[in-house]
């Protein structure tokens, strides 16, 4: 049983590509527009910055600041 888990090539067998079909996507997965920052990533940096800004504003409104 333990021989089945050996990796003789010593290379990582973990697939780091998070897309479903295994091919990289040209745009971020959670953004609707094409963006060079988000190649094969869940979010691009400008969109992530916008999301964080909106969250901070909502938190300020909630806390009355």
OpenMM code with the backbone's topology and positions (N, CA, C; nanometers):
from openmm import Vec3, app, unit

residues = "UNK UNK UNK UNK UNK UNK UNK UNK UNK UNK UNK UNK UNK UNK UNK UNK UNK UNK UNK UNK UNK UNK UNK UNK UNK UNK UNK UNK UNK UNK UNK UNK UNK UNK UNK UNK UNK UNK UNK UNK UNK UNK UNK UNK UNK UNK UNK UNK UNK UNK UNK UNK UNK UNK UNK UNK UNK UNK UNK UNK UNK UNK UNK UNK UNK".split()
positions = [
    Vec3(0.0826, -0.1201, 0.0000),
    Vec3(0.0000, 0.0000, 0.0000),
    Vec3(0.0863, 0.1254, 0.0000),
    Vec3(0.1912, 0.1293, 0.0825),
    Vec3(0.2712, 0.2509, 0.0882),
    Vec3(0.3534, 0.2717, -0.0384),
    Vec3(0.3781, 0.1646, -0.1163),
    Vec3(0.4500, 0.1795, -0.2423),
    Vec3(0.3684, 0.2579, -0.3451),
    Vec3(0.2384, 0.2575, -0.3318),
    Vec3(0.1544, 0.3307, -0.4252),
    Vec3(0.1726, 0.4818, -0.4132),
    Vec3(0.2150, 0.5295, -0.2976),
    Vec3(0.2269, 0.6727, -0.2731),
    Vec3(0.3668, 0.7253, -0.2990),
    Vec3(0.4592, 0.6413, -0.3415),
    Vec3(0.5948, 0.6874, -0.3686),
    Vec3(0.5979, 0.7668, -0.4982),
    Vec3(0.6838, 0.8663, -0.5007),
    Vec3(0.7015, 0.9504, -0.6180),
    Vec3(0.8469, 0.9371, -0.6625),
    Vec3(0.8794, 0.8446, -0.7530),
    Vec3(1.0188, 0.8200, -0.7891),
    Vec3(1.0847, 0.9375, -0.8601),
    Vec3(1.0105, 1.0218, -0.9276),
    Vec3(1.0710, 1.1336, -1.0002),
    Vec3(1.1020, 1.2509, -0.9079),
    Vec3(1.0509, 1.2480, -0.7865),
    Vec3(1.0712, 1.3546, -0.6868),
    Vec3(1.0161, 1.4890, -0.7330),
    Vec3(0.9287, 1.4881, -0.8309),
    Vec3(0.8651, 1.6113, -0.8763),
    Vec3(0.7298, 1.6243, -0.8092),
    Vec3(0.6865, 1.7455, -0.7951),
    Vec3(0.5559, 1.7703, -0.7356),
    Vec3(0.4473, 1.7188, -0.8289),
    Vec3(0.3550, 1.6443, -0.7751),
    Vec3(0.2441, 1.5933, -0.8548),
    Vec3(0.1175, 1.6732, -0.8293),
    Vec3(0.1289, 1.7813, -0.7537),
    Vec3(0.0140, 1.8649, -0.7235),
    Vec3(-0.0122, 1.9565, -0.8422),
    Vec3(-0.1341, 1.9581, -0.8884),
    Vec3(-0.1727, 2.0465, -0.9972),
    Vec3(-0.2049, 2.1828, -0.9378),
    Vec3(-0.1206, 2.2816, -0.9640),
    Vec3(-0.1403, 2.4151, -0.9078),
    Vec3(-0.2336, 2.4997, -0.9938),
    Vec3(-0.2727, 2.4485, -1.1073),
    Vec3(-0.3649, 2.5193, -1.1942),
    Vec3(-0.5059, 2.4999, -1.1399),
    Vec3(-0.5734, 2.6067, -1.1058),
    Vec3(-0.7032, 2.5983, -1.0393),
    Vec3(-0.8213, 2.5972, -1.1362),
    Vec3(-0.7956, 2.6045, -1.2662),
    Vec3(-0.9068, 2.6009, -1.3602),
    Vec3(-0.9583, 2.4588, -1.3731),
    Vec3(-1.0808, 2.4451, -1.4149),
    Vec3(-1.1442, 2.3134, -1.4183),
    Vec3(-1.0892, 2.2238, -1.5279),
    Vec3(-1.0624, 2.2783, -1.6442),
    Vec3(-1.0197, 2.1937, -1.7546),
    Vec3(-0.8683, 2.1838, -1.7674),
    Vec3(-0.7933, 2.2488, -1.6817),
    Vec3(-0.6487, 2.2382, -1.6825),
    Vec3(-0.5780, 2.3374, -1.7721),
    Vec3(-0.6504, 2.4183, -1.8492),
    Vec3(-0.5866, 2.5178, -1.9339),
    Vec3(-0.5963, 2.6540, -1.8672),
    Vec3(-0.4905, 2.7352, -1.8750),
    Vec3(-0.4955, 2.8681, -1.8138),
    Vec3(-0.5975, 2.9571, -1.8841),
    Vec3(-0.6584, 3.0446, -1.8094),
    Vec3(-0.7547, 3.1390, -1.8659),
    Vec3(-0.6859, 3.2725, -1.8891),
    Vec3(-0.7391, 3.3526, -1.9838),
    Vec3(-0.6783, 3.4803, -2.0186),
    Vec3(-0.7208, 3.5932, -1.9270),
    Vec3(-0.8197, 3.5700, -1.8451),
    Vec3(-0.8691, 3.6759, -1.7579),
    Vec3(-0.8957, 3.6179, -1.6191),
    Vec3(-0.9059, 3.7040, -1.5177),
    Vec3(-0.9360, 3.6558, -1.3832),
    Vec3(-1.0680, 3.5809, -1.3805),
    Vec3(-1.0778, 3.4842, -1.2945),
    Vec3(-1.1951, 3.3975, -1.2906),
    Vec3(-1.3179, 3.4670, -1.2335),
    Vec3(-1.3018, 3.5671, -1.1478),
    Vec3(-1.4155, 3.6359, -1.0874),
    Vec3(-1.4380, 3.7746, -1.1460),
    Vec3(-1.3684, 3.8097, -1.2527),
    Vec3(-1.3849, 3.9399, -1.3167),
    Vec3(-1.4451, 3.9195, -1.4543),
    Vec3(-1.5276, 4.0144, -1.4977),
    Vec3(-1.5935, 3.9995, -1.6267),
    Vec3(-1.5132, 4.0603, -1.7408),
    Vec3(-1.4074, 4.1353, -1.7118),
    Vec3(-1.3308, 4.1997, -1.8182),
    Vec3(-1.1915, 4.1376, -1.8318),
    Vec3(-1.1328, 4.1547, -1.9502),
    Vec3(-0.9974, 4.1063, -1.9741),
    Vec3(-0.8997, 4.1945, -1.8967),
    Vec3(-0.7994, 4.1326, -1.8378),
    Vec3(-0.7066, 4.2074, -1.7541),
    Vec3(-0.5713, 4.1367, -1.7535),
    Vec3(-0.4617, 4.2075, -1.7855),
    Vec3(-0.3312, 4.1421, -1.7862),
    Vec3(-0.2810, 4.1082, -1.6461),
    Vec3(-0.3392, 4.1693, -1.5430),
    Vec3(-0.2947, 4.1440, -1.4064),
    Vec3(-0.3449, 4.0113, -1.3521),
    Vec3(-0.4519, 3.9620, -1.4051),
    Vec3(-0.5162, 3.8471, -1.3437),
    Vec3(-0.5055, 3.7180, -1.4208),
    Vec3(-0.4004, 3.6989, -1.4980),
    Vec3(-0.3866, 3.5783, -1.5790),
    Vec3(-0.3910, 3.4545, -1.4911),
    Vec3(-0.4951, 3.3745, -1.5078),
    Vec3(-0.5142, 3.2476, -1.4374),
    Vec3(-0.5174, 3.2643, -1.2849),
    Vec3(-0.5695, 3.3760, -1.2378),
    Vec3(-0.5837, 3.3996, -1.0938),
    Vec3(-0.7314, 3.4237, -1.0631),
    Vec3(-0.7720, 3.4057, -0.9360),
    Vec3(-0.9126, 3.4280, -0.9032),
    Vec3(-0.9548, 3.5740, -0.9198),
    Vec3(-0.8684, 3.6685, -0.8828),
    Vec3(-0.8993, 3.8112, -0.8951),
    Vec3(-0.7753, 3.8857, -0.9414),
    Vec3(-0.7944, 3.9921, -1.0175),
    Vec3(-0.6809, 4.0766, -1.0534),
    Vec3(-0.6609, 4.1807, -0.9427),
    Vec3(-0.5440, 4.2414, -0.9394),
    Vec3(-0.5119, 4.3356, -0.8327),
    Vec3(-0.6035, 4.4580, -0.8303),
    Vec3(-0.6327, 4.5232, -0.9452),
    Vec3(-0.7238, 4.6385, -0.9404),
    Vec3(-0.8626, 4.6029, -0.8880),
    Vec3(-0.9142, 4.4870, -0.9285),
    Vec3(-1.0470, 4.4471, -0.8806),
    Vec3(-1.0428, 4.4120, -0.7323),
    Vec3(-0.9362, 4.3479, -0.6884),
    Vec3(-0.9221, 4.3137, -0.5469),
    Vec3(-0.9139, 4.4411, -0.4634),
    Vec3(-0.8420, 4.5409, -0.5133),
    Vec3(-0.8320, 4.6693, -0.4437),
    Vec3(-0.9701, 4.7340, -0.4317),
    Vec3(-1.0492, 4.7270, -0.5398),
    Vec3(-1.1837, 4.7849, -0.5392),
    Vec3(-1.2739, 4.7124, -0.4391),
    Vec3(-1.2646, 4.5797, -0.4344),
    Vec3(-1.3453, 4.5011, -0.3407),
    Vec3(-1.3100, 4.5366, -0.1971),
    Vec3(-1.1803, 4.5485, -0.1668),
    Vec3(-1.1387, 4.5844, -0.0311),
    Vec3(-1.1852, 4.7245, 0.0062),
    Vec3(-1.1798, 4.8176, -0.0889),
    Vec3(-1.2258, 4.9541, -0.0620),
    Vec3(-1.3746, 4.9549, -0.0284),
    Vec3(-1.4538, 4.8782, -0.1046),
    Vec3(-1.5975, 4.8696, -0.0773),
    Vec3(-1.6244, 4.8065, 0.0588),
    Vec3(-1.5471, 4.7045, 0.0950),
    Vec3(-1.5652, 4.6407, 0.2264),
    Vec3(-1.5333, 4.7378, 0.3390),
    Vec3(-1.4263, 4.8173, 0.3223),
    Vec3(-1.3903, 4.9158, 0.4254),
    Vec3(-1.4994, 5.0211, 0.4415),
    Vec3(-1.5552, 5.0665, 0.3290),
    Vec3(-1.6622, 5.1665, 0.3354),
    Vec3(-1.7860, 5.1112, 0.4048),
    Vec3(-1.8212, 4.9870, 0.3754),
    Vec3(-1.9360, 4.9245, 0.4418),
    Vec3(-1.9110, 4.9099, 0.5913),
    Vec3(-1.7883, 4.8753, 0.6280),
    Vec3(-1.7544, 4.8598, 0.7694),
    Vec3(-1.7638, 4.9939, 0.8417),
    Vec3(-1.7181, 5.1006, 0.7749),
    Vec3(-1.7263, 5.2336, 0.8350),
    Vec3(-1.8713, 5.2752, 0.8549),
    Vec3(-1.9565, 5.2478, 0.7555),
    Vec3(-2.0989, 5.2804, 0.7676),
    Vec3(-2.1637, 5.2006, 0.8798),
    Vec3(-2.1269, 5.0758, 0.8913),
    Vec3(-2.1842, 4.9890, 0.9942),
    Vec3(-2.1441, 5.0356, 1.1336),
    Vec3(-2.0183, 5.0766, 1.1482),
    Vec3(-1.9686, 5.1200, 1.2786),
    Vec3(-1.9981, 5.2665, 1.3072),
    Vec3(-2.0523, 5.3388, 1.2103),
    Vec3(-2.0870, 5.4787, 1.2315),
    Vec3(-1.9678, 5.5712, 1.2337),
    Vec3(-1.8652, 5.5378, 1.1637),
    Vec3(-1.7441, 5.6218, 1.1603),
    Vec3(-1.7492, 5.7120, 1.0399),
] * unit.nanometer
topology = app.Topology()
chain = topology.addChain("A")
for resn in residues:
    res = topology.addResidue(resn, chain)
    for name in ("N", "CA", "C"):
        topology.addAtom(name, app.Element.getBySymbol(name[0]), res)
